[in-house]
Amino acid sequence: MTFLWAFLVGGLMCVLAQLVMDFSQLTPGQVLVLFVVLGALFGGVGLYGKLVQFAGAGASVPLPGFGYTMVEGIGQAVQQKGALGLLTGGLTAASGGIKSAVLFGLLASVIFKPKA
């Protein structure tokens, strides 16, 4: 059942993003930033964590999950390091995802040739 909820929640987020792009003047980059900020806001008030517990990867992998991960990392880092955690916590928590995106982007650019 967990896989079903992950699929449905992740798919619903993708549908919402597509609807925002289709029915607004926002560019894909602006929609990306919007979803990351919404994930951070909902994570900050405690709502997104409940969605992650319910839907697992369906909620933690899409763009709002990145914002949520950064907020959670900041919260933990502030508890451990104080005010310095405000600057280091978000990137520390999200570093695995950032590193993977850069590595796989590099790998794809080496394997495939761009169209001219």
Biopython code that builds the backbone (N, CA, C, O; Angstrom):
import numpy as np
from Bio.PDB.StructureBuilder import StructureBuilder

atoms = [
    (1, "MET", "N", (0.810, -1.195, 0.000)),
    (1, "MET", "CA", (0.000, 0.000, 0.000)),
    (1, "MET", "C", (0.860, 1.270, 0.000)),
    (1, "MET", "O", (0.458, 2.306, -0.530)),
    (2, "THR", "N", (2.052, 1.171, 0.604)),
    (2, "THR", "CA", (2.952, 2.321, 0.648)),
    (2, "THR", "C", (3.340, 2.759, -0.764)),
    (2, "THR", "O", (3.416, 3.953, -1.054)),
    (3, "PHE", "N", (3.586, 1.775, -1.642)),
    (3, "PHE", "CA", (3.968, 2.119, -3.012)),
    (3, "PHE", "C", (2.840, 2.849, -3.737)),
    (3, "PHE", "O", (3.088, 3.772, -4.512)),
    (4, "LEU", "N", (1.615, 2.435, -3.482)),
    (4, "LEU", "CA", (0.469, 3.070, -4.122)),
    (4, "LEU", "C", (0.355, 4.532, -3.687)),
    (4, "LEU", "O", (0.167, 5.414, -4.525)),
    (5, "TRP", "N", (0.469, 4.791, -2.382)),
    (5, "TRP", "CA", (0.367, 6.167, -1.887)),
    (5, "TRP", "C", (1.536, 7.018, -2.382)),
    (5, "TRP", "O", (1.357, 8.190, -2.714)),
    (6, "ALA", "N", (2.723, 6.431, -2.431)),
    (6, "ALA", "CA", (3.879, 7.181, -2.953)),
    (6, "ALA", "C", (3.638, 7.560, -4.411)),
    (6, "ALA", "O", (3.906, 8.694, -4.810)),
    (7, "PHE", "N", (3.143, 6.631, -5.195)),
    (7, "PHE", "CA", (2.872, 6.890, -6.606)),
    (7, "PHE", "C", (1.793, 7.964, -6.774)),
    (7, "PHE", "O", (1.943, 8.882, -7.580)),
    (8, "LEU", "N", (0.720, 7.841, -6.016)),
    (8, "LEU", "CA", (-0.382, 8.795, -6.141)),
    (8, "LEU", "C", (0.003, 10.202, -5.683)),
    (8, "LEU", "O", (-0.327, 11.178, -6.356)),
    (9, "VAL", "N", (0.689, 10.317, -4.560)),
    (9, "VAL", "CA", (1.080, 11.631, -4.045)),
    (9, "VAL", "C", (2.119, 12.276, -4.966)),
    (9, "VAL", "O", (1.999, 13.453, -5.306)),
    (10, "GLY", "N", (3.131, 11.516, -5.366)),
    (10, "GLY", "CA", (4.141, 12.052, -6.288)),
    (10, "GLY", "C", (3.523, 12.445, -7.618)),
    (10, "GLY", "O", (3.867, 13.486, -8.179)),
    (11, "GLY", "N", (2.618, 11.627, -8.126)),
    (11, "GLY", "CA", (1.939, 11.936, -9.378)),
    (11, "GLY", "C", (1.060, 13.164, -9.267)),
    (11, "GLY", "O", (0.987, 13.968, -10.196)),
    (12, "LEU", "N", (0.388, 13.313, -8.124)),
    (12, "LEU", "CA", (-0.451, 14.490, -7.919)),
    (12, "LEU", "C", (0.382, 15.770, -7.896)),
    (12, "LEU", "O", (-0.039, 16.800, -8.422)),
    (13, "MET", "N", (1.559, 15.701, -7.287)),
    (13, "MET", "CA", (2.441, 16.876, -7.285)),
    (13, "MET", "C", (2.873, 17.230, -8.699)),
    (13, "MET", "O", (2.948, 18.407, -9.052)),
    (14, "CYS", "N", (3.155, 16.224, -9.504)),
    (14, "CYS", "CA", (3.542, 16.478, -10.899)),
    (14, "CYS", "C", (2.385, 17.084, -11.692)),
    (14, "CYS", "O", (2.587, 17.988, -12.502)),
    (15, "VAL", "N", (1.176, 16.583, -11.456)),
    (15, "VAL", "CA", (-0.011, 17.130, -12.131)),
    (15, "VAL", "C", (-0.202, 18.589, -11.731)),
    (15, "VAL", "O", (-0.473, 19.435, -12.584)),
    (16, "LEU", "N", (-0.064, 18.891, -10.436)),
    (16, "LEU", "CA", (-0.206, 20.274, -9.981)),
    (16, "LEU", "C", (0.819, 21.189, -10.636)),
    (16, "LEU", "O", (0.489, 22.297, -11.059)),
    (17, "ALA", "N", (2.060, 20.727, -10.718)),
    (17, "ALA", "CA", (3.104, 21.539, -11.362)),
    (17, "ALA", "C", (2.775, 21.778, -12.830)),
    (17, "ALA", "O", (2.954, 22.886, -13.335)),
    (18, "GLN", "N", (2.299, 20.751, -13.509)),
    (18, "GLN", "CA", (1.949, 20.906, -14.920)),
    (18, "GLN", "C", (0.780, 21.866, -15.101)),
    (18, "GLN", "O", (0.773, 22.669, -16.035)),
    (19, "LEU", "N", (-0.208, 21.787, -14.214)),
    (19, "LEU", "CA", (-1.352, 22.697, -14.296)),
    (19, "LEU", "C", (-0.926, 24.148, -14.057)),
    (19, "LEU", "O", (-1.418, 25.065, -14.715)),
    (20, "VAL", "N", (-0.013, 24.343, -13.115)),
    (20, "VAL", "CA", (0.484, 25.696, -12.859)),
    (20, "VAL", "C", (1.192, 26.234, -14.101)),
    (20, "VAL", "O", (1.013, 27.398, -14.460)),
    (21, "MET", "N", (1.994, 25.394, -14.758)),
    (21, "MET", "CA", (2.686, 25.852, -15.965)),
    (21, "MET", "C", (1.718, 26.105, -17.120)),
    (21, "MET", "O", (1.910, 27.035, -17.903)),
    (22, "ASP", "N", (0.673, 25.273, -17.223)),
    (22, "ASP", "CA", (-0.268, 25.414, -18.339)),
    (22, "ASP", "C", (-1.186, 26.621, -18.189)),
    (22, "ASP", "O", (-1.533, 27.262, -19.181)),
    (23, "PHE", "N", (-1.582, 26.935, -16.958)),
    (23, "PHE", "CA", (-2.596, 27.964, -16.755)),
    (23, "PHE", "C", (-2.068, 29.241, -16.104)),
    (23, "PHE", "O", (-2.851, 30.047, -15.601)),
    (24, "SER", "N", (-0.771, 29.429, -16.109)),
    (24, "SER", "CA", (-0.195, 30.666, -15.590)),
    (24, "SER", "C", (0.919, 31.118, -16.532)),
    (24, "SER", "O", (1.276, 30.414, -17.476)),
    (25, "GLN", "N", (1.442, 32.265, -16.266)),
    (25, "GLN", "CA", (2.535, 32.806, -17.072)),
    (25, "GLN", "C", (3.897, 32.455, -16.476)),
    (25, "GLN", "O", (4.916, 32.992, -16.908)),
    (26, "LEU", "N", (3.923, 31.561, -15.492)),
    (26, "LEU", "CA", (5.182, 31.201, -14.837)),
    (26, "LEU", "C", (6.026, 30.319, -15.745)),
    (26, "LEU", "O", (5.503, 29.459, -16.454)),
    (27, "THR", "N", (7.324, 30.536, -15.717)),
    (27, "THR", "CA", (8.253, 29.694, -16.468)),
    (27, "THR", "C", (8.531, 28.425, -15.655)),
    (27, "THR", "O", (8.257, 28.396, -14.455)),
    (28, "PRO", "N", (9.068, 27.381, -16.287)),
    (28, "PRO", "CA", (9.404, 26.186, -15.524)),
    (28, "PRO", "C", (10.354, 26.458, -14.353)),
    (28, "PRO", "O", (10.226, 25.838, -13.297)),
    (29, "GLY", "N", (11.296, 27.370, -14.532)),
    (29, "GLY", "CA", (12.201, 27.716, -13.436)),
    (29, "GLY", "C", (11.472, 28.352, -12.266)),
    (29, "GLY", "O", (11.788, 28.083, -11.107)),
    (30, "GLN", "N", (10.491, 29.201, -12.574)),
    (30, "GLN", "CA", (9.711, 29.824, -11.512)),
    (30, "GLN", "C", (8.842, 28.804, -10.789)),
    (30, "GLN", "O", (8.661, 28.897, -9.575)),
    (31, "VAL", "N", (8.306, 27.839, -11.514)),
    (31, "VAL", "CA", (7.506, 26.779, -10.892)),
    (31, "VAL", "C", (8.400, 25.925, -9.997)),
    (31, "VAL", "O", (7.987, 25.529, -8.907)),
    (32, "LEU", "N", (9.607, 25.643, -10.445)),
    (32, "LEU", "CA", (10.570, 24.892, -9.633)),
    (32, "LEU", "C", (10.808, 25.602, -8.301)),
    (32, "LEU", "O", (10.722, 24.985, -7.239)),
    (33, "VAL", "N", (11.108, 26.893, -8.362)),
    (33, "VAL", "CA", (11.359, 27.663, -7.150)),
    (33, "VAL", "C", (10.102, 27.712, -6.278)),
    (33, "VAL", "O", (10.196, 27.592, -5.057)),
    (34, "LEU", "N", (8.939, 27.887, -6.887)),
    (34, "LEU", "CA", (7.684, 27.923, -6.142)),
    (34, "LEU", "C", (7.486, 26.639, -5.345)),
    (34, "LEU", "O", (7.142, 26.688, -4.164)),
    (35, "PHE", "N", (7.700, 25.495, -5.981)),
    (35, "PHE", "CA", (7.476, 24.220, -5.294)),
    (35, "PHE", "C", (8.501, 23.975, -4.188)),
    (35, "PHE", "O", (8.155, 23.428, -3.142)),
    (36, "VAL", "N", (9.746, 24.369, -4.402)),
    (36, "VAL", "CA", (10.759, 24.222, -3.349)),
    (36, "VAL", "C", (10.409, 25.107, -2.159)),
    (36, "VAL", "O", (10.513, 24.677, -1.010)),
    (37, "VAL", "N", (9.994, 26.341, -2.430)),
    (37, "VAL", "CA", (9.629, 27.262, -1.344)),
    (37, "VAL", "C", (8.388, 26.764, -0.609)),
    (37, "VAL", "O", (8.328, 26.841, 0.618)),
    (38, "LEU", "N", (7.404, 26.257, -1.337)),
    (38, "LEU", "CA", (6.211, 25.715, -0.675)),
    (38, "LEU", "C", (6.566, 24.521, 0.208)),
    (38, "LEU", "O", (6.031, 24.382, 1.308)),
    (39, "GLY", "N", (7.456, 23.669, -0.264)),
    (39, "GLY", "CA", (7.902, 22.538, 0.564)),
    (39, "GLY", "C", (8.598, 23.012, 1.826)),
    (39, "GLY", "O", (8.415, 22.436, 2.898)),
    (40, "ALA", "N", (9.401, 24.068, 1.697)),
    (40, "ALA", "CA", (10.077, 24.621, 2.871)),
    (40, "ALA", "C", (9.071, 25.236, 3.838)),
    (40, "ALA", "O", (9.174, 25.040, 5.049)),
    (41, "LEU", "N", (8.103, 25.976, 3.310)),
    (41, "LEU", "CA", (7.094, 26.598, 4.172)),
    (41, "LEU", "C", (6.242, 25.550, 4.885)),
    (41, "LEU", "O", (6.031, 25.632, 6.095)),
    (42, "PHE", "N", (5.757, 24.573, 4.134)),
    (42, "PHE", "CA", (4.945, 23.525, 4.754)),
    (42, "PHE", "C", (5.757, 22.675, 5.724)),
    (42, "PHE", "O", (5.230, 22.187, 6.723)),
    (43, "GLY", "N", (7.044, 22.500, 5.423)),
    (43, "GLY", "CA", (7.919, 21.790, 6.362)),
    (43, "GLY", "C", (8.151, 22.580, 7.624)),
    (43, "GLY", "O", (8.217, 22.016, 8.717)),
    (44, "GLY", "N", (8.276, 23.891, 7.479)),
    (44, "GLY", "CA", (8.513, 24.755, 8.630)),
    (44, "GLY", "C", (7.357, 24.780, 9.608)),
    (44, "GLY", "O", (7.566, 24.928, 10.812)),
    (45, "VAL", "N", (6.138, 24.637, 9.104)),
    (45, "VAL", "CA", (4.971, 24.647, 9.998)),
    (45, "VAL", "C", (4.531, 23.240, 10.396)),
    (45, "VAL", "O", (3.535, 23.074, 11.099)),
    (46, "GLY", "N", (5.279, 22.222, 9.943)),
    (46, "GLY", "CA", (5.019, 20.856, 10.385)),
    (46, "GLY", "C", (4.049, 20.058, 9.554)),
    (46, "GLY", "O", (3.718, 18.933, 9.928)),
    (47, "LEU", "N", (3.574, 20.588, 8.437)),
    (47, "LEU", "CA", (2.617, 19.857, 7.613)),
    (47, "LEU", "C", (3.289, 18.867, 6.663)),
    (47, "LEU", "O", (2.783, 17.765, 6.455)),
    (48, "TYR", "N", (4.405, 19.249, 6.099)),
    (48, "TYR", "CA", (5.032, 18.401, 5.077)),
    (48, "TYR", "C", (5.609, 17.124, 5.681)),
    (48, "TYR", "O", (5.635, 16.084, 5.022)),
    (49, "GLY", "N", (6.067, 17.194, 6.921)),
    (49, "GLY", "CA", (6.576, 15.990, 7.578)),
    (49, "GLY", "C", (5.525, 14.901, 7.688)),
    (49, "GLY", "O", (5.835, 13.718, 7.546)),
    (50, "LYS", "N", (4.285, 15.294, 7.939)),
    (50, "LYS", "CA", (3.187, 14.319, 8.006)),
    (50, "LYS", "C", (2.938, 13.690, 6.644)),
    (50, "LYS", "O", (2.641, 12.499, 6.550)),
    (51, "LEU", "N", (3.059, 14.490, 5.589)),
    (51, "LEU", "CA", (2.885, 13.961, 4.239)),
    (51, "LEU", "C", (4.010, 12.985, 3.891)),
    (51, "LEU", "O", (3.769, 11.963, 3.248)),
    (52, "VAL", "N", (5.229, 13.294, 4.311)),
    (52, "VAL", "CA", (6.363, 12.392, 4.067)),
    (52, "VAL", "C", (6.161, 11.070, 4.816)),
    (52, "VAL", "O", (6.447, 10.002, 4.274)),
    (53, "GLN", "N", (5.680, 11.137, 6.036)),
    (53, "GLN", "CA", (5.412, 9.899, 6.785)),
    (53, "GLN", "C", (4.333, 9.068, 6.108)),
    (53, "GLN", "O", (4.390, 7.838, 6.130)),
    (54, "PHE", "N", (3.355, 9.728, 5.509)),
    (54, "PHE", "CA", (2.247, 9.032, 4.857)),
    (54, "PHE", "C", (2.649, 8.457, 3.502)),
    (54, "PHE", "O", (2.363, 7.296, 3.208)),
    (55, "ALA", "N", (3.315, 9.269, 2.673)),
    (55, "ALA", "CA", (3.575, 8.881, 1.287)),
    (55, "ALA", "C", (5.016, 8.483, 1.009)),
    (55, "ALA", "O", (5.317, 8.054, -0.105)),
    (56, "GLY", "N", (5.910, 8.607, 1.968)),
    (56, "GLY", "CA", (7.301, 8.206, 1.769)),
    (56, "GLY", "C", (7.967, 8.950, 0.628)),
    (56, "GLY", "O", (7.944, 10.179, 0.575)),
    (57, "ALA", "N", (8.567, 8.184, -0.297)),
    (57, "ALA", "CA", (9.311, 8.779, -1.405)),
    (57, "ALA", "C", (8.421, 9.579, -2.338)),
    (57, "ALA", "O", (8.919, 10.446, -3.056)),
    (58, "GLY", "N", (7.129, 9.318, -2.353)),
    (58, "GLY", "CA", (6.213, 10.095, -3.177)),
    (58, "GLY", "C", (6.172, 11.556, -2.767)),
    (58, "GLY", "O", (5.839, 12.425, -3.572)),
    (59, "ALA", "N", (6.513, 11.828, -1.508)),
    (59, "ALA", "CA", (6.531, 13.207, -1.025)),
    (59, "ALA", "C", (7.943, 13.737, -0.835)),
    (59, "ALA", "O", (8.161, 14.946, -0.913)),
    (60, "SER", "N", (8.904, 12.858, -0.589)),
    (60, "SER", "CA", (10.256, 13.341, -0.290)),
    (60, "SER", "C", (11.122, 13.525, -1.527)),
    (60, "SER", "O", (12.095, 14.277, -1.479)),
    (61, "VAL", "N", (10.801, 12.864, -2.629)),
    (61, "VAL", "CA", (11.627, 12.964, -3.826)),
    (61, "VAL", "C", (11.286, 14.175, -4.701)),
    (61, "VAL", "O", (12.214, 14.805, -5.209)),
    (62, "PRO", "N", (10.014, 14.540, -4.909)),
    (62, "PRO", "CA", (9.732, 15.702, -5.768)),
    (62, "PRO", "C", (10.283, 17.011, -5.196)),
    (62, "PRO", "O", (10.815, 17.040, -4.086)),
    (63, "LEU", "N", (10.152, 18.070, -5.955)),
    (63, "LEU", "CA", (10.729, 19.366, -5.595)),
    (63, "LEU", "C", (10.356, 19.883, -4.206)),
    (63, "LEU", "O", (11.238, 20.387, -3.510)),
    (64, "PRO", "N", (9.100, 19.786, -3.765)),
    (64, "PRO", "CA", (8.815, 20.260, -2.407)),
    (64, "PRO", "C", (9.605, 19.490, -1.349)),
    (64, "PRO", "O", (9.904, 20.027, -0.282)),
    (65, "GLY", "N", (9.937, 18.258, -1.638)),
    (65, "GLY", "CA", (10.741, 17.461, -0.710)),
    (65, "GLY", "C", (12.127, 18.044, -0.508)),
    (65, "GLY", "O", (12.710, 17.890, 0.565)),
    (66, "PHE", "N", (12.666, 18.713, -1.525)),
    (66, "PHE", "CA", (13.974, 19.349, -1.395)),
    (66, "PHE", "C", (13.905, 20.504, -0.400)),
    (66, "PHE", "O", (14.774, 20.645, 0.461)),
    (67, "GLY", "N", (12.865, 21.328, -0.525)),
    (67, "GLY", "CA", (12.679, 22.425, 0.429)),
    (67, "GLY", "C", (12.471, 21.910, 1.841)),
    (67, "GLY", "O", (13.017, 22.458, 2.799)),
    (68, "TYR", "N", (11.681, 20.858, 1.966)),
    (68, "TYR", "CA", (11.435, 20.243, 3.275)),
    (68, "TYR", "C", (12.733, 19.708, 3.878)),
    (68, "TYR", "O", (12.988, 19.892, 5.068)),
    (69, "THR", "N", (13.548, 19.050, 3.063)),
    (69, "THR", "CA", (14.823, 18.503, 3.543)),
    (69, "THR", "C", (15.733, 19.608, 4.046)),
    (69, "THR", "O", (16.399, 19.449, 5.070)),
    (70, "MET", "N", (15.768, 20.723, 3.337)),
    (70, "MET", "CA", (16.615, 21.837, 3.767)),
    (70, "MET", "C", (16.139, 22.410, 5.102)),
    (70, "MET", "O", (16.959, 22.706, 5.971)),
    (71, "VAL", "N", (14.832, 22.569, 5.273)),
    (71, "VAL", "CA", (14.299, 23.101, 6.533)),
    (71, "VAL", "C", (14.582, 22.145, 7.689)),
    (71, "VAL", "O", (14.959, 22.579, 8.777)),
    (72, "GLU", "N", (14.404, 20.865, 7.458)),
    (72, "GLU", "CA", (14.686, 19.876, 8.505)),
    (72, "GLU", "C", (16.174, 19.895, 8.871)),
    (72, "GLU", "O", (16.527, 19.808, 10.047)),
    (73, "GLY", "N", (17.036, 20.008, 7.871)),
    (73, "GLY", "CA", (18.478, 20.071, 8.123)),
    (73, "GLY", "C", (18.868, 21.303, 8.912)),
    (73, "GLY", "O", (19.724, 21.240, 9.795)),
    (74, "ILE", "N", (18.242, 22.421, 8.595)),
    (74, "ILE", "CA", (18.522, 23.654, 9.338)),
    (74, "ILE", "C", (18.091, 23.504, 10.788)),
    (74, "ILE", "O", (18.809, 23.912, 11.701)),
    (75, "GLY", "N", (16.908, 22.913, 11.002)),
    (75, "GLY", "CA", (16.420, 22.713, 12.369)),
    (75, "GLY", "C", (17.362, 21.860, 13.207)),
    (75, "GLY", "O", (17.643, 22.181, 14.361)),
    (76, "GLN", "N", (17.846, 20.773, 12.620)),
    (76, "GLN", "CA", (18.776, 19.891, 13.344)),
    (76, "GLN", "C", (20.108, 20.591, 13.583)),
    (76, "GLN", "O", (20.682, 20.478, 14.666)),
    (77, "ALA", "N", (20.601, 21.309, 12.587)),
    (77, "ALA", "CA", (21.897, 21.966, 12.728)),
    (77, "ALA", "C", (21.845, 23.088, 13.760)),
    (77, "ALA", "O", (22.817, 23.305, 14.483)),
    (78, "VAL", "N", (20.729, 23.802, 13.838)),
    (78, "VAL", "CA", (20.603, 24.865, 14.837)),
    (78, "VAL", "C", (20.627, 24.273, 16.241)),
    (78, "VAL", "O", (21.214, 24.858, 17.151)),
    (79, "GLN", "N", (19.992, 23.116, 16.422)),
    (79, "GLN", "CA", (20.017, 22.456, 17.733)),
    (79, "GLN", "C", (21.428, 22.030, 18.114)),
    (79, "GLN", "O", (21.793, 22.081, 19.289)),
    (80, "GLN", "N", (22.229, 21.609, 17.132)),
    (80, "GLN", "CA", (23.574, 21.110, 17.412)),
    (80, "GLN", "C", (24.623, 22.220, 17.454)),
    (80, "GLN", "O", (25.510, 22.202, 18.307)),
    (81, "LYS", "N", (24.526, 23.191, 16.529)),
    (81, "LYS", "CA", (25.590, 24.184, 16.375)),
    (81, "LYS", "C", (25.175, 25.603, 16.709)),
    (81, "LYS", "O", (26.005, 26.511, 16.669)),
    (82, "GLY", "N", (23.916, 25.815, 17.034)),
    (82, "GLY", "CA", (23.448, 27.164, 17.308)),
    (82, "GLY", "C", (23.214, 27.930, 16.027)),
    (82, "GLY", "O", (22.801, 27.361, 15.017)),
    (83, "ALA", "N", (23.482, 29.236, 16.071)),
    (83, "ALA", "CA", (23.195, 30.109, 14.934)),
    (83, "ALA", "C", (23.959, 29.720, 13.670)),
    (83, "ALA", "O", (23.487, 29.991, 12.566)),
    (84, "LEU", "N", (25.113, 29.099, 13.803)),
    (84, "LEU", "CA", (25.877, 28.659, 12.638)),
    (84, "LEU", "C", (25.085, 27.640, 11.816)),
    (84, "LEU", "O", (25.277, 27.534, 10.605)),
    (85, "GLY", "N", (24.209, 26.903, 12.463)),
    (85, "GLY", "CA", (23.386, 25.918, 11.774)),
    (85, "GLY", "C", (22.439, 26.518, 10.755)),
    (85, "GLY", "O", (22.011, 25.837, 9.823)),
    (86, "LEU", "N", (22.104, 27.809, 10.929)),
    (86, "LEU", "CA", (21.254, 28.481, 9.941)),
    (86, "LEU", "C", (21.927, 28.528, 8.572)),
    (86, "LEU", "O", (21.259, 28.466, 7.540)),
    (87, "LEU", "N", (23.238, 28.637, 8.572)),
    (87, "LEU", "CA", (23.985, 28.745, 7.315)),
    (87, "LEU", "C", (24.406, 27.391, 6.752)),
    (87, "LEU", "O", (24.539, 27.245, 5.537)),
    (88, "THR", "N", (24.618, 26.401, 7.615)),
    (88, "THR", "CA", (25.177, 25.132, 7.155)),
    (88, "THR", "C", (24.174, 23.997, 7.058)),
    (88, "THR", "O", (24.386, 23.061, 6.287)),
    (89, "GLY", "N", (23.106, 24.051, 7.805)),
    (89, "GLY", "CA", (22.200, 22.911, 7.928)),
    (89, "GLY", "C", (21.496, 22.508, 6.653)),
    (89, "GLY", "O", (21.411, 21.318, 6.348)),
    (90, "GLY", "N", (20.987, 23.471, 5.900)),
    (90, "GLY", "CA", (20.225, 23.152, 4.695)),
    (90, "GLY", "C", (21.050, 22.453, 3.639)),
    (90, "GLY", "O", (20.618, 21.454, 3.065)),
    (91, "LEU", "N", (22.229, 22.972, 3.383)),
    (91, "LEU", "CA", (23.072, 22.352, 2.353)),
    (91, "LEU", "C", (23.642, 21.020, 2.814)),
    (91, "LEU", "O", (23.818, 20.107, 2.007)),
    (92, "THR", "N", (23.930, 20.904, 4.101)),
    (92, "THR", "CA", (24.422, 19.627, 4.613)),
    (92, "THR", "C", (23.366, 18.547, 4.439)),
    (92, "THR", "O", (23.681, 17.433, 4.018)),
    (93, "ALA", "N", (22.112, 18.866, 4.759)),
    (93, "ALA", "CA", (21.039, 17.883, 4.655)),
    (93, "ALA", "C", (20.748, 17.495, 3.206)),
    (93, "ALA", "O", (20.411, 16.345, 2.925)),
    (94, "ALA", "N", (20.879, 18.446, 2.296)),
    (94, "ALA", "CA", (20.532, 18.200, 0.895)),
    (94, "ALA", "C", (21.741, 17.863, 0.029)),
    (94, "ALA", "O", (21.606, 17.721, -1.186)),
    (95, "SER", "N", (22.906, 17.734, 0.626)),
    (95, "SER", "CA", (24.125, 17.550, -0.169)),
    (95, "SER", "C", (24.120, 16.273, -0.998)),
    (95, "SER", "O", (24.674, 16.256, -2.098)),
    (96, "GLY", "N", (23.514, 15.216, -0.503)),
    (96, "GLY", "CA", (23.460, 13.968, -1.279)),
    (96, "GLY", "C", (22.689, 14.149, -2.580)),
    (96, "GLY", "O", (23.120, 13.678, -3.633)),
    (97, "GLY", "N", (21.555, 14.828, -2.508)),
    (97, "GLY", "CA", (20.757, 15.074, -3.707)),
    (97, "GLY", "C", (21.444, 16.011, -4.677)),
    (97, "GLY", "O", (21.399, 15.803, -5.889)),
    (98, "ILE", "N", (22.080, 17.041, -4.146)),
    (98, "ILE", "CA", (22.794, 17.994, -5.005)),
    (98, "ILE", "C", (23.956, 17.292, -5.707)),
    (98, "ILE", "O", (24.161, 17.459, -6.910)),
    (99, "LYS", "N", (24.705, 16.513, -4.948)),
    (99, "LYS", "CA", (25.850, 15.795, -5.511)),
    (99, "LYS", "C", (25.392, 14.822, -6.594)),
    (99, "LYS", "O", (26.028, 14.725, -7.644)),
    (100, "SER", "N", (24.304, 14.107, -6.353)),
    (100, "SER", "CA", (23.794, 13.156, -7.347)),
    (100, "SER", "C", (23.359, 13.869, -8.623)),
    (100, "SER", "O", (23.636, 13.392, -9.723)),
    (101, "ALA", "N", (22.676, 15.015, -8.483)),
    (101, "ALA", "CA", (22.217, 15.747, -9.658)),
    (101, "ALA", "C", (23.394, 16.213, -10.509)),
    (101, "ALA", "O", (23.360, 16.109, -11.736)),
    (102, "VAL", "N", (24.431, 16.725, -9.857)),
    (102, "VAL", "CA", (25.607, 17.187, -10.591)),
    (102, "VAL", "C", (26.327, 16.013, -11.244)),
    (102, "VAL", "O", (26.722, 16.099, -12.407)),
    (103, "LEU", "N", (26.501, 14.922, -10.511)),
    (103, "LEU", "CA", (27.216, 13.752, -11.030)),
    (103, "LEU", "C", (26.483, 13.130, -12.212)),
    (103, "LEU", "O", (27.100, 12.829, -13.234)),
    (104, "PHE", "N", (25.173, 12.933, -12.084)),
    (104, "PHE", "CA", (24.424, 12.318, -13.179)),
    (104, "PHE", "C", (24.293, 13.262, -14.373)),
    (104, "PHE", "O", (24.248, 12.804, -15.515)),
    (105, "GLY", "N", (24.231, 14.569, -14.128)),
    (105, "GLY", "CA", (24.243, 15.531, -15.230)),
    (105, "GLY", "C", (25.549, 15.480, -15.996)),
    (105, "GLY", "O", (25.555, 15.519, -17.226)),
    (106, "LEU", "N", (26.658, 15.393, -15.269)),
    (106, "LEU", "CA", (27.967, 15.274, -15.904)),
    (106, "LEU", "C", (28.066, 13.977, -16.699)),
    (106, "LEU", "O", (28.550, 13.971, -17.831)),
    (107, "LEU", "N", (27.610, 12.891, -16.108)),
    (107, "LEU", "CA", (27.650, 11.597, -16.777)),
    (107, "LEU", "C", (26.829, 11.621, -18.065)),
    (107, "LEU", "O", (27.273, 11.110, -19.094)),
    (108, "ALA", "N", (25.645, 12.207, -18.013)),
    (108, "ALA", "CA", (24.801, 12.295, -19.208)),
    (108, "ALA", "C", (25.459, 13.146, -20.284)),
    (108, "ALA", "O", (25.345, 12.841, -21.472)),
    (109, "SER", "N", (26.152, 14.220, -19.877)),
    (109, "SER", "CA", (26.808, 15.077, -20.868)),
    (109, "SER", "C", (27.995, 14.388, -21.522)),
    (109, "SER", "O", (28.337, 14.705, -22.661)),
    (110, "VAL", "N", (28.625, 13.459, -20.828)),
    (110, "VAL", "CA", (29.751, 12.717, -21.397)),
    (110, "VAL", "C", (29.249, 11.631, -22.353)),
    (110, "VAL", "O", (29.851, 11.400, -23.401)),
    (111, "ILE", "N", (28.159, 10.972, -21.996)),
    (111, "ILE", "CA", (27.662, 9.854, -22.790)),
    (111, "ILE", "C", (26.941, 10.318, -24.044)),
    (111, "ILE", "O", (27.142, 9.752, -25.118)),
    (112, "PHE", "N", (26.103, 11.343, -23.921)),
    (112, "PHE", "CA", (25.261, 11.770, -25.031)),
    (112, "PHE", "C", (25.802, 13.054, -25.652)),
    (112, "PHE", "O", (26.393, 13.893, -24.972)),
    (113, "LYS", "N", (25.584, 13.188, -26.972)),
    (113, "LYS", "CA", (26.015, 14.396, -27.665)),
    (113, "LYS", "C", (24.814, 15.313, -27.828)),
    (113, "LYS", "O", (23.733, 14.866, -28.213)),
    (114, "PRO", "N", (25.001, 16.603, -27.534)),
    (114, "PRO", "CA", (23.878, 17.540, -27.694)),
    (114, "PRO", "C", (23.544, 17.761, -29.158)),
    (114, "PRO", "O", (24.395, 17.634, -30.038)),
    (115, "LYS", "N", (22.288, 18.093, -29.393)),
    (115, "LYS", "CA", (21.865, 18.410, -30.776)),
    (115, "LYS", "C", (22.387, 19.776, -31.130)),
    (115, "LYS", "O", (22.416, 20.679, -30.294)),
    (116, "ALA", "N", (22.796, 19.927, -32.363)),
    (116, "ALA", "CA", (23.347, 21.227, -32.817)),
    (116, "ALA", "C", (22.264, 22.150, -33.306)),
    (116, "ALA", "O", (22.551, 23.274, -33.721)),
]
sb = StructureBuilder()
sb.init_structure("model")
sb.init_model(0)
sb.init_chain("A")
sb.init_seg("    ")
for serial, (resi, resn, name, xyz) in enumerate(atoms, 1):
    if name == "N":
        sb.init_residue(resn, " ", resi, " ")
    sb.init_atom(name, np.array(xyz, "f"), 0.0, 1.0, " ", f" {name:<3s}", serial, name[0])
structure = sb.get_structure()
